[in-house]
Amino acid sequence: MKNNVKEVRKTKKVTQVDLAEYLSVSRQTIISIESGRYVPSTVLSLKIAKCFETTVESLFVLEASDF
């Protein structure tokens, strides 16, 4: 699964630390999500989308290899 959390976060001028604190997760979790090593839960994905005032679908994209 691809994501553009890092790009959106930078556009909104939010640091990894700020996002982690808002979501009540560690900075390492944010790093893992942004690098694609960790796929967040549905709840965490919804919280990220809410933080950036966007949709989950605009942040996370299924790839052909995900099927």
Secondary structure as GFF3:
##gff-version 3
##sequence-region A 1 67
A	DSSP	beta_strand	2	3	.	.	.	ID=ss1
A	DSSP	alpha_helix	5	11	.	.	.	ID=ss2
A	DSSP	alpha_helix	16	23	.	.	.	ID=ss3
A	DSSP	alpha_helix	27	35	.	.	.	ID=ss4
A	DSSP	alpha_helix	42	51	.	.	.	ID=ss5
A	DSSP	alpha_helix	56	59	.	.	.	ID=ss6
A	DSSP	beta_strand	60	61	.	.	.	ID=ss7
A	DSSP	three_ten_helix	64	66	.	.	.	ID=ss8
###
